[in-house]
Amino acid sequence: MSQEVSPARMRASNNDRERVSEVLRAAVTDGRIDMEEFEERLHRAQEARLLGDLPELTADLLPAEEQPIQLAPGPMVSWFTTLRRKGRWVALPDEQAGAVLGRTEIDMREVLLTHNHHRMSVSTFLGKVVIDVPEGVEVRMRGWSFLGRRSTNARQSTMSNPPVLEIDGFCLFGSVRVRAPRRRLFLGRRRARRQLNG
């Protein structure tokens, strides 16, 4: 039986290292760290091989919700307020999200999925949950609603083995909306016409 690899033990990409480097450059530019500390942290960022090596390099420079790499699981349920999760974060299996008299915004466009088939339980009570997904993700809406709405504009993926986001849970006097990028078919046709008309 295979064991789950923790987010901290997952391999960092060039994009992950660059995200941290950008924060460090901004910090030295506005004087939050000096040049010597910048060079030391930048070297560690460029040499990092695991995701777990990166968060400590910017932990004292930005609030938790604005960190370039977010590995620690946190609640995604808003209570009488607005909660947002965005940026580069690791989506763990069977995560819970919801809104109780509030609004929860989850941006998955730069998320790192630990499984190609990702299940998330999303429930609302007099609240709203909005989830943004990248193009190509196949969205499957499960669960039930009572005087509420669960919807998505994501189309069936054309990829042979697309990443799947499966959402269940309940919607009671609230809404769950999964948004995918709009396809620019009309714009493409207009450009083609212009080229033909010359």
N, C-alpha and C positions, 0 to 999 in steps of 0.2 A: 504494500500500500504506500503510495507516494505521499510525501509530506509537503504541505504548503510552504512556499518560500515567502518569508516575511518581506514587506516592502523595502525595508532597510537593506536587505541582502540582494535586491534586484540590481541588475547592471544599469549604470548611468549611461545616458547617450550624450553625444556631442551637444545636442540641443539643451539637455539638462545642465551641462557644465556652463554653457553660454548664458543661460538664464541667471545663474548665480554670478557669473562674471559681470554682467550688466549692472546688477545691484551693487557690486563692489566698486565699479567705476563711478557710479552715481555717488556713492558714499565718500570716496576720496575727493571727488570734485567739489562737494559742498562741505568738506572738512570734518566729517564724522569719524573718519579714520585717516591716519597720516600715511605717507607714501610707503614707509617701511612695512607697516601693517598690511597695507593694500597688496604689496608685492608678495608678502608671505601668504596671505589668504588666497590671492589669485593663483599662486603656484599650487596650493593644495586643491583648489577647484579644478585646475587643469589636469592634475594627476589623479583625481578621484575616479575610482572604478565602480563603486557601489553608490546607490542613491543615499544610503545612510551616512555617507561621508560628506554630503553637501549641506544639509540644513543648519548645522552648527556654524557655518561660515557666515550666515546672514541673520542668525537668530536675534542678535541685538541691534539690527538695523531696520527692521520692518515689523509691523504688527503681525500676529500669527496668520490672519486671514489674507495678508498680502505677500506672504513668503513665496519665493519663486519655486520651491519644492516643498510640498506638504505631505508628510508621511503619517503623522499621527491621526488616527481615526477620531472624528469628532461628531457631535450630534448634528443632524440636519433637520431638526424639528423646530419650527418657530412658534413661540407662544406670545401672542399679543404684540408681535413686532415683525421686522423683516430680517431674514437671515439669508446670507449669500455665501455660496462656495464656488470659487472660480480659480483659474490658473492651472498649474500642473500639480495634480494630486492623484493619489492611488485609490482606485475604486475597489473596495474589498467585497467579497461575496456576501450576499444576503444583507445588504445595508438597509437601514431604516431611514425614511424621510417622511416629513409631513408638515402640516400647518394647522394650528388651533387658533382661530381668530387672528391669523397673521398671514405672512407671505414668505415662501421659501423659494429662492432662485438657485438652481443648480446648473452650472455650466460644465458640460462634459466634453467640450470641443477640444480640450488639451489633456484630457484625463488619460491615465495609464491603467488599462484594464488588466487585471490579474488572470481573467478567464475570457475567452472569446464569447461565451454566453454569460452575460451578467444579469443577475436577478436583483431587483430592488423592490422593497415593500414601501409603497407610498400611500399615505392616508391623510385625509383632511376632514376637519370639522369647522365649518364656517371660515374656511381659509382657502388659500390658493398656493399651488405648487407649480412652478414653471421649470422645465428641464430643457436645456439646449443641447442637441447632439450634433456631431459632425456629419457631413454627407457620407452616405454609404452604410450607415448603421441601420439595421432592421429593428423596428420597434414593435413589440407585441404587448398590447394592453390587456390585462386580465382584471380580476377583482369585480367589485360591484359599486353601484352608485344609488343614492336615494336623494332626490331633489338636488342632484349635483351633476357634474359633467367631467368625463374623462375623454380626452381627445388627443390626436396627433396629426400632423400634416406630413409625416415621414412616409415616403413611398417604399415599395418593395425594392430591396437592393438588387442590383444587376451583377454583383460579385458572386463568385461560385461558393465562397465560404465566408459570408459577411459577419462582422461582429453583431451580436444580438443583445438588445436591451429588453428584458422582460420585466414588466411592471405589474404588480398585483397590489392588494390592499383594498381599502374602501374610501368612498367619497360621500360624505354626509353634509349636505348644505354647503358644498364647496366645489372646487375644480382642480383637476390635474391636467396640465397641458404640456405635451412634448413637442418641441419645435425643431425642425430640421431646416437647413438652408433651402431657400427657394431655388428651383432650377431656372436658369436664365435662357429658356428656350426662345422666348419672344425676342430677347436682345440678340441672340445668336442669329435668328432669322433676319432681323433688321440689318445686321452687319453684312450678312450674306447677300441681301438684296442690294445694299450699297455697293458691294464689290462687283456684283453683276452689272449694275447700272453704270458703274465706272467712273 
